[in-house]
Amino acid sequence: MTKIEIKEERGSKIIISFAIDDENIFKKFGDKAIADLGKDLSLKGYRPGKIPAAVLKKSVDEKLVQSRTLEMLAEDYLKKEVVRLNIFVLETDFKLLKYIPGKLAEFDIEITTIPKYAMPDYKKIAEEFGKNNKKESTLSDKEISEALEFIRKSRAKYVSSSYGAKPGDFIEIDFEASTGGTRLEDYESKNYPFVLGEGKLIPGFEKEIEELKSNDTKEFSLTAPKDYWREDLQNKKIDFKVKINSVLNRELPELNDDFAKQLGSFDGMESLKESLKGGLLTEKRQKDKNDFTLNLLKQILLETKIELPQMLIDREVEKIMHDFEHDIVSKGIEKEKYLKQIGKSEDQLKKDIIPQAENNIKTSLILKDIAVLEKIEIAEEKIKERVNDFLKELSSTKKAEKEVDPENLYYHAKEVLKNQDVIEKLLLFAGYKLDK
């Protein structure tokens, strides 16, 4: 028999009382505990993780098994109760009242959560927002022409030139930079490739190297704009030393029926344009839908008053920082170098992140609560399908299954699907036409 009840509820504190005396449940979690404690155990004659349960049971300390069984059982029951009650957990405090291993467990768990807040009339907000912000997704001739030009440039041929560089040429350069006599080692490059005239570099730089030939060198100075992306260089004079390594003339193909036929099963330019228009319109509709959704959520947030505990904000800031660091490291950029480039300390960057962190938390809370109010539930098959899709995205499914916590992945997939359904609901309230 299992008995669960809310013992006390005050402010941001909820105490839930658990009493479990089902021996089958203890056996289930006891087996899980033994497997968990033994997964890294090394025993002669057995590979790690492949030790039979009967052998593990004799090899793992019984007190450790009892302790881990209680821990895993409490975690499981708490997680289910949190989902059932729709509680946003900040931290928990476990208090054991009575424990007879394998027979009985009585314990209280005190949960610190978000103080209750008044949910605004999200249906009315969505309806009003929809009346004032809906628009038909359309394409201009200019957008189609720009897309054609992009394809045209991607099919360009490049021929080595002995003449001076001109706009449109593809060039590679070495450059060094310094300011006030101090060399900017993180602001120089070897064999830097770009198309001259596309404005990829600091304003004025590309104009300075026009007409230079392969192997030419030049020294010049420029003042960085006051809104330059590197805050530490804004309004500063930068001295450059440049060497031209190569100049390639870009030969662009003519936009005609023959060009269209080379790209695939097109009869000519008109056929290509129609295909391109269809793809671009689909992309634009999706972008317009995303923008509409984002702005609708912002409007709901504006009319929602939630007092967020500092602990929760700090936690979300750390999460954003962790994701940010992982992203820049994956691109080969050191965090310290990046901070130097933008002219900020880590603390200053964290301070800048706070509004984003608050927005993330509030959005998550609102979506979670609307899901409850709208009685949104996700079918088990859809959750399993989402979990499998996630595993397929990883390099090795077998490796992923070992490294990813299946229970956490299940709840994550469920929340993602719920959020998607909530957003679709809000769009319907706003009168937004959804794709079938």
PALOKE-839194 format. One record per residue (C-alpha): residue in three letters; x, y, z. Coordinates in steps of 0.2 Angstrom, whole numbers, padded with zeros to 4 digits, always signed. Layout:
BEGIN
ALAXYZ...
END
This chain:
BEGIN
MET+0000+0000+0000THR+0006+0018-0004LYS-0001+0033+0004ILE+0004+0051-0002GLU-0003+0067+0004ILE+0001+0085+0005LYS+0005+0088+0024GLU+0007+0107+0024GLU+0007+0121+0011ARG+0013+0139+0016GLY+0020+0152+0004SER+0033+0144-0007LYS+0035+0129+0004ILE+0025+0112+0001ILE+0028+0097+0012ILE+0022+0080+0005SER+0021+0065+0016PHE+0025+0048+0009ALA+0021+0030+0016ILE+0026+0015+0007ASP+0024-0003+0013ASP+0023-0013-0003GLU+0037-0027-0003ASN+0036-0028-0023ILE+0040-0010-0024PHE+0055-0012-0012LYS+0061-0027-0022LYS+0060-0017-0039PHE+0070-0002-0032GLY+0082-0014-0023ASP+0086-0022-0039LYS+0089-0005-0047ALA+0100+0000-0033ILE+0111-0015-0034ALA+0113-0012-0053ASP+0117+0006-0050LEU+0130+0003-0037GLY+0138-0011-0047LYS+0138-0003-0064ASP+0157+0003-0061LEU+0162-0012-0050SER+0176-0022-0056LEU+0176-0041-0052LYS+0188-0054-0059GLY+0180-0064-0073TYR+0167-0051-0077ARG+0167-0036-0088PRO+0161-0019-0080GLY+0142-0018-0082LYS+0140-0036-0086ILE+0140-0044-0069PRO+0125-0055-0065ALA+0113-0048-0053ALA+0115-0063-0041VAL+0134-0060-0040LEU+0132-0041-0038LYS+0120-0044-0023LYS+0134-0053-0014SER+0147-0041-0019VAL+0139-0024-0014ASP+0138-0018+0004GLU+0120-0021+0010LYS+0119-0005+0020LEU+0124+0004+0004VAL+0110-0005-0006GLN+0097-0001+0008SER+0102+0018+0007ARG+0102+0019-0012THR+0086+0009-0013LEU+0078+0022-0002GLU+0086+0037-0011MET+0080+0030-0029LEU+0062+0026-0022ALA+0060+0044-0015GLU+0067+0052-0031ASP+0055+0042-0042TYR+0039+0045-0031LEU+0044+0064-0029LYS+0046+0066-0048LYS+0029+0058-0051GLU+0021+0069-0038VAL+0029+0084-0045VAL+0022+0081-0062ARG+0005+0077-0055LEU+0004+0093-0045ASN+0012+0103-0058ILE+0025+0110-0046PHE+0041+0120-0051VAL+0054+0113-0040LEU+0068+0124-0034GLU+0075+0113-0020THR+0070+0099-0009ASP+0073+0094+0009PHE+0071+0075+0013LYS+0066+0070+0031LEU+0066+0051+0035LEU+0053+0046+0048LYS+0053+0027+0048TYR+0063+0015+0037ILE+0062-0004+0038PRO+0072-0010+0023GLY+0062-0020+0011LYS+0046-0018+0021LEU+0042+0001+0025ALA+0047+0018+0022GLU+0039+0034+0029PHE+0046+0051+0024ASP+0042+0069+0021ILE+0049+0080+0007GLU+0048+0099+0009ILE+0048+0107-0008THR+0053+0125-0011THR+0044+0131-0026ILE+0038+0147-0035PRO+0026+0158-0025LYS+0008+0157-0033TYR+0004+0171-0046ALA-0011+0177-0055MET-0012+0170-0072PRO-0019+0183-0084ASP-0033+0180-0096TYR-0022+0172-0110LYS-0036+0168-0121LYS-0042+0186-0122ILE-0024+0192-0124ALA-0021+0180-0138GLU-0037+0185-0147GLU-0033+0204-0145PHE-0015+0201-0151GLY-0021+0191-0166LYS-0033+0205-0171ASN-0019+0218-0172ASN-0004+0208-0178LYS-0010+0195-0191LYS-0003+0197-0208GLU-0002+0187-0224SER+0015+0180-0228THR+0021+0187-0245LEU+0036+0187-0256SER+0042+0202-0266ASP+0051+0201-0283LYS+0067+0208-0274GLU+0067+0193-0262ILE+0066+0181-0277SER+0079+0190-0286GLU+0091+0190-0271ALA+0088+0171-0269LEU+0093+0169-0288GLU+0108+0179-0286PHE+0114+0169-0271ILE+0112+0153-0281ARG+0121+0162-0296LYS+0136+0167-0284SER+0137+0149-0277ARG+0140+0143-0295ALA+0153+0156-0299LYS+0170+0151-0306TYR+0186+0159-0299VAL+0201+0163-0310SER+0218+0168-0304SER+0221+0187-0309SER+0237+0197-0311TYR+0228+0213-0310GLY+0223+0224-0295ALA+0209+0218-0284LYS+0192+0225-0288PRO+0175+0223-0279GLY+0168+0206-0283ASP+0185+0197-0283PHE+0188+0183-0271ILE+0204+0187-0261GLU+0215+0179-0247ILE+0225+0190-0236ASP+0237+0190-0221PHE+0234+0205-0209GLU+0241+0211-0192ALA+0233+0224-0181SER+0239+0235-0167THR+0232+0250-0157GLY+0243+0262-0147GLY+0258+0252-0151THR+0251+0236-0144ARG+0249+0222-0155LEU+0231+0214-0156GLU+0236+0196-0158ASP+0217+0190-0157TYR+0213+0202-0171GLU+0224+0196-0185SER+0223+0181-0197LYS+0233+0171-0210ASN+0225+0167-0227TYR+0209+0176-0223PRO+0196+0173-0237PHE+0182+0185-0243VAL+0174+0193-0257LEU+0180+0211-0259GLY+0166+0224-0257GLU+0154+0213-0247GLY+0158+0223-0231LYS+0164+0209-0220LEU+0178+0219-0212ILE+0179+0235-0202PRO+0172+0250-0212GLY+0186+0257-0224PHE+0197+0241-0224GLU+0191+0234-0241LYS+0193+0251-0249GLU+0211+0252-0244ILE+0216+0236-0252GLU+0207+0239-0269GLU+0219+0239-0284LEU+0232+0229-0274LYS+0239+0214-0283SER+0245+0197-0277ASN+0260+0198-0265ASP+0257+0217-0263THR+0258+0224-0245LYS+0251+0240-0237GLU+0250+0248-0221PHE+0236+0260-0216SER+0226+0266-0201LEU+0207+0266-0198THR+0196+0272-0183ALA+0184+0259-0177PRO+0166+0265-0177LYS+0158+0270-0160ASP+0146+0255-0162TYR+0159+0243-0167TRP+0156+0225-0162ARG+0172+0224-0151GLU+0168+0236-0137ASP+0187+0237-0132LEU+0191+0245-0149GLN+0176+0257-0151ASN+0182+0274-0157LYS+0200+0268-0157LYS+0213+0270-0170ILE+0219+0253-0177ASP+0235+0251-0187PHE+0235+0237-0200LYS+0248+0228-0210VAL+0241+0218-0225LYS+0248+0206-0237ILE+0238+0200-0252ASN+0241+0182-0255SER+0229+0179-0270VAL+0217+0188-0281LEU+0204+0178-0290ASN+0192+0185-0303ARG+0174+0179-0300GLU+0165+0174-0316LEU+0146+0173-0314PRO+0135+0162-0325GLU+0121+0170-0335LEU+0104+0168-0327ASN+0095+0159-0342ASP+0086+0143-0346ASP+0102+0133-0348PHE+0108+0139-0331ALA+0091+0133-0323LYS+0092+0116-0332GLN+0109+0113-0325LEU+0102+0115-0307GLY+0090+0100-0308SER+0074+0095-0316PHE+0068+0112-0322ASP+0062+0117-0340GLY+0069+0134-0338MET+0070+0150-0328GLU+0052+0151-0325SER+0051+0134-0318LEU+0066+0137-0307LYS+0058+0154-0301GLU+0041+0145-0297SER+0051+0131-0287LEU+0061+0144-0278LYS+0046+0154-0274GLY+0037+0139-0266GLY+0052+0135-0255LEU+0055+0153-0250LEU+0036+0156-0246THR+0036+0140-0235GLU+0052+0147-0226LYS+0044+0164-0224ARG+0028+0157-0217GLN+0037+0147-0204LYS+0047+0163-0199ASP+0032+0174-0198LYS+0023+0160-0187ASN+0039+0160-0176ASP+0039+0179-0174PHE+0021+0180-0171THR+0022+0166-0157LEU+0037+0175-0149ASN+0028+0192-0149LEU+0012+0184-0142LEU+0022+0176-0128LYS+0030+0192-0124GLN+0013+0201-0123ILE+0007+0187-0111LEU+0023+0190-0101LEU+0020+0208-0100GLU+0003+0206-0092THR+0009+0193-0080LYS+0017+0197-0063ILE+0028+0184-0056GLU+0041+0187-0042LEU+0055+0175-0046PRO+0067+0169-0032GLN+0085+0175-0034MET+0090+0157-0033LEU+0080+0152-0048ILE+0087+0167-0058ASP+0105+0163-0053ARG+0102+0145-0058GLU+0096+0149-0076VAL+0110+0162-0078GLU+0122+0148-0075LYS+0113+0136-0087ILE+0114+0150-0101MET+0132+0153-0097HIS+0136+0134-0098ASP+0127+0132-0115PHE+0136+0148-0121GLU+0153+0142-0116HIS+0150+0125-0124ASP+0145+0134-0140ILE+0160+0145-0141VAL+0172+0131-0136SER+0165+0120-0150LYS+0169+0134-0162GLY+0187+0134-0156ILE+0186+0150-0146GLU+0193+0152-0129LYS+0181+0160-0116GLU+0194+0172-0110LYS+0198+0178-0128TYR+0180+0181-0132LEU+0177+0191-0116LYS+0192+0201-0120GLN+0186+0204-0138ILE+0169+0211-0131GLY+0177+0221-0117LYS+0167+0213-0103SER+0171+0202-0088GLU+0162+0186-0084ASP+0152+0195-0070GLN+0147+0209-0083LEU+0141+0196-0095LYS+0131+0186-0082LYS+0123+0203-0078ASP+0118+0206-0096ILE+0111+0188-0096ILE+0098+0191-0082PRO+0084+0198-0092GLN+0085+0183-0104ALA+0086+0171-0089GLU+0070+0179-0081ASN+0061+0178-0098ASN+0065+0160-0100ILE+0059+0156-0083LYS+0043+0165-0084THR+0039+0158-0102SER+0042+0140-0095LEU+0031+0143-0080ILE+0017+0151-0091LEU+0017+0137-0104LYS+0017+0124-0090ASP+0002+0132-0081ILE-0008+0134-0097ALA-0005+0116-0101VAL-0014+0111-0085LEU-0028+0124-0087GLU-0031+0117-0105LYS-0030+0099-0099ILE-0016+0095-0112GLU-0010+0078-0111ILE+0003+0069-0122ALA+0000+0051-0128GLU+0014+0039-0123GLU+0017+0034-0141LYS+0021+0052-0146ILE+0033+0053-0131LYS+0042+0037-0136GLU+0043+0043-0154ARG+0051+0060-0148VAL+0063+0050-0137ASN+0068+0039-0152ASP+0070+0054-0163PHE+0082+0062-0151LEU+0092+0046-0149LYS+0094+0045-0168GLU+0101+0063-0169LEU+0116+0057-0158SER+0131+0049-0167SER+0129+0032-0158THR+0111+0027-0152LYS+0119+0013-0141LYS+0131+0025-0134ALA+0117+0038-0131GLU+0106+0025-0122LYS+0121+0022-0110GLU+0125+0040-0107VAL+0108+0048-0107ASP+0096+0046-0092PRO+0081+0038-0100GLU+0069+0045-0087ASN+0075+0062-0088LEU+0075+0061-0107TYR+0057+0055-0106TYR+0051+0070-0095HIS+0061+0082-0106ALA+0052+0075-0122LYS+0035+0076-0113GLU+0038+0094-0109VAL+0044+0099-0126LEU+0028+0091-0134LYS+0017+0099-0121ASN+0024+0116-0125GLN+0022+0114-0143ASP+0003+0109-0140VAL+0001+0124-0129ILE+0008+0136-0142GLU-0003+0128-0155LYS-0018+0132-0143LEU-0013+0150-0141LEU-0011+0152-0160LEU-0029+0145-0162PHE-0035+0158-0148ALA-0027+0171-0158GLY-0035+0166-0174TYR-0019+0161-0183LYS-0021+0150-0197LEU-0012+0134-0194ASP-0005+0122-0207LYS-0014+0106-0208
END
